[in-house]
Amino acid sequence: MSFDLPRNVILPLDAIDVRLDAAPHPFAVDNLAAIAENWQSEIEANPALFDGTVVLLSELAYRDRSLIGRCHAVNYSTFMLWRKRRENSGAEHAYAHAVLVAGDNALVAIRMGPRTVNAGRVYFAAGSFEPIDFRDGLVDVDFNMMREVREETGLNLSNARRGVRWHALSTASGTVIFRRYHVDAPADEIARRISAFVATEANPEIEGPVIIRHAGDLPDGLSPHMKPLIEWHFAREG
């Protein structure tokens, strides 16, 4: 199967069948020395980095409106080397976005904090899949979305109205799985809540909220994959 899905087009999803394989990822096995050497340079540049556990894909395909794939748990240090060696690595990255829609139809994204790998970048609150996001070996995308939003912004989306289905966008940098989460409060109120939460954190992951009010309202630092998602949302208002 390897990686067999259309690139740079938004795909509707009825199901997500991405499973966690207990075997090590071949990229991790084949690059042990390079991973250790690169990690040393990474933490010298940014001592705040933590060598936790995330997952990397070894297979992903789009079949009959479904994503089907296999992934493996790897150390964050492995992921950091992979970021520099994506091409022909036999590995890809997938992550999820809860597209946060305010009651006034504005979108609420976040800007990453200065101590993070993506410092200054703007996208919807998110993080890589971790083993905790899998149920009986199958990824629970909505659990990941809500967990990451709560950790980064303090918002609890358990009572938010979810979009009917997921969608995905696959690019050279990875595959983002996304779904709209509707919150009744206006964007300014949601942003206030996020800012208040960030102010209580000793080492916040994010700098703060970013409101996007229309398709042309593209903030500085916007991650490239975000523009198609923003345009998709405002083309389907309501």
PyMOL commands that set and color helices and strands:
alter all, ss='L'
color gray80, all
select helices_A, chain A and resi 26-30+32-45+76-84+131-133+141-153+187-200+226-235
alter helices_A, ss='H'
color red, helices_A
select strands_A, chain A and resi 3-4+10-13+15-21+53-63+66-75+94-101+107-112+122-123+134-135+138-139+161-162+166-171+174-182+206-212
alter strands_A, ss='S'
color yellow, strands_A
deselect
rebuild
show_as cartoon
